Amino acid sequence: MALIVQKYGGTSLGSPQRIVAVAKRIARLRADGHQAVVVVSAMGQSTDDLIELAHQVSQQPAHREMDMLLTTGERISMALLTMALTDLGVDAISLTGSQSGIITDQSHRRARIKKILGDRIRTALKEDKVVIVAGFQGVSETKEITTLGRGGSDTTAVALASVLSAELCEIYTDVDGVYSTDPRICSDAVLLPRLRSDLMIEMATRGAGVLHPRSVELARQFGVALRVRNSLNETQGTEIVTGSMEEFRIAGVTADPNKFLIRVELMRPTVLSALWDQSGEAHLAVVAPVFLAGIVEFYADRDSETEWKRLLERLSTEGFVNKYSFEMGLIPLSVVGDRFSQDGKALQEIMEVLSNEGVTIQHGQGGPLAVTVAIPATHLNEAVRCLHTKYLGAQQ
């Protein structure tokens, strides 16, 4: 009897009917003789609704109180799913992150998992119960409720799969798997039956929303078998693999409208470490950094704008930063693949393709697994389509 960890996202749990459908899927898994630990996100858009509610009563809600508020969303999902399973005759129990023994550092809103005790989960499994765990949350060693930030439920699922030695971790969402680009933008997007973990990390970091990069990094580090599937059908989805099981010249085209470009002019090049040290301590994500002649440019999450502004103002006061600017209208667009470390012309080629479509490039940089350029957010769709046609059209 195999232990399988499943994670269901907010869309999969977006209504009472969908919660019952998820419960029936889990019941079938149990009928096949498997044990199950199920990680749940908050229903639908309820997390966004809670964030909006917080800002209606406070201009700058305290991070501690935001964590107390936001963790309620997953608790609702876990309780309802457990009720639905009980009605189907499946013995189940719901546990919060703290009840599951998910121990994090003391950071609010972007905590990192330090260890997972998991005693209550193991006890429940020995009693042959399905365990429903609230994703996205944990508790610090000082007994403070914390949240793991964007993609936290994916991270919870993979971490639990590692600690519990699960045979498989399945991430359920509302799409059939990982595509070569966003199928809502490009109708000829290709479903990838398997994808190397390093390329998946690049795609997730640069805007492919189906998986969070932290979860894939954990899966690769601890050897967790990972698969992305659609909760609304029975497709096999995308298997995330290690090694060179299948090579992809170009894996996909991604764009991330939830990020923006930050440009920082340092007082002197040697103080770059101060920027990285302080942003790292605050768990502020940095994507595709470029450093040249005392100026560093990188992409950051839009919901971290206020925190970046506070950090850079402090660094300015301390004499590390001369000036900075937020280019809110510029977003990252990336072509991800395994050809770039040996192809110096890739950036030039991408720029030419976009230029022919009337898309102006503001910034660009290449790496071993991706080329990323800054484009106006208003040109996202046409930029994705023309690059997907250029590099992946032949797969049709």
Number of C-alpha atoms within 10 A of each C-alpha: 9 13 18 19 27 25 28 28 23 22 19 24 25 17 14 14 11 17 24 20 18 21 22 16 16 21 21 12 14 17 11 11 12 16 22 23 28 25 31 29 31 28 24 17 12 17 19 13 12 17 14 12 12 18 11 11 9 10 8 10 13 12 15 16 14 18 21 15 16 23 24 17 24 26 22 15 29 28 17 18 25 24 19 20 22 15 12 13 9 20 17 21 21 25 20 23 27 22 17 23 19 25 26 28 19 20 19 24 24 23 24 24 21 12 14 20 16 18 12 14 24 16 12 17 18 10 11 16 19 24 26 27 32 32 33 30 33 31 23 22 13 10 12 18 26 33 30 24 17 14 19 21 30 30 29 26 27 32 23 26 26 21 14 18 16 19 15 18 26 24 27 27 21 16 18 22 24 30 23 22 27 24 14 9 13 17 10 19 23 21 16 18 16 20 22 19 21 20 22 26 21 23 30 22 22 27 24 23 16 24 24 21 24 19 23 23 18 15 24 19 10 15 15 25 19 23 22 26 24 20 23 17 11 10 13 13 23 22 20 23 22 17 9 10 10 10 13 16 12 19 26 29 31 28 29 21 19 15 26 22 24 20 18 20 20 22 16 14 15 10 15 19 11 13 17 13 11 14 17 12 9 17 16 16 14 17 18 20 14 15 14 9 9 16 19 18 21 20 25 23 18 14 10 12 17 10 13 19 14 11 16 21 17 13 19 16 11 9 13 22 23 17 15 18 13 17 15 16 14 25 27 29 26 27 29 27 24 18 16 20 14 10 12 12 10 18 19 11 11 21 18 15 15 19 13 10 14 12 18 17 16 11 16 19 15 21 18 13 20 28 22 24 23 23 23 19 20 13 16 20 14 16 24 23 19 19 23 24 16 12 16 20 14 8 9 8
